[in-house]
Amino acid sequence: MIIVFYCILLGLLFIGAVLVIIRKKININTAAMAAVMALGIVTQGVLLNFFGLPFFLGSVGKILSIADLALWMAILDRSA
C-alpha cells in the first residue's frame, strides 16, 4: 500500500514539474542540472550496488530519492 502511494506521489510531482516548465516556458541550464543528475546516479547506481536492494526498499532509500527530487525542484524554482 505504501509503495503505491509513493509511486502516485512521485508521478504527481513529475507531472506537476513538467506542467510548470511548459506553462512558464522555463529554460534550464544544463550545468545547473548536472549536480542533480550526479546525485541521482550516485543514489540509484553506486549506493544500490553497494548496499543492495533492501536499502532502497526501506525508508533511507526513499528519503534519498525524495531529497534528489527536492533538489531538482529547488533548482527548477531558481531558474524561473
C-alpha positions, 0 to 999 in steps of 0.5 A, a space after each residue: 500500500 505504501 509503495 503505491 502511494 509513493 509511486 502516485 506521489 512521485 508521478 504527481 510531482 513529475 507531472 506537476 514539474 513538467 506542467 510548470 516548465 511548459 506553462 512558464 516556458 522555463 529554460 534550464 541550464 544544463 550545468 545547473 542540472 548536472 549536480 542533480 543528475 550526479 546525485 541521482 546516479 550516485 543514489 540509484 547506481 553506486 549506493 544500490 550496488 553497494 548496499 543492495 536492494 533492501 536499502 532502497 526498499 526501506 525508508 533511507 532509500 526513499 528519503 534519498 530519492 525524495 531529497 534528489 527530487 527536492 533538489 531538482 525542484 529547488 533548482 527548477 524554482 531558481 531558474 524561473 
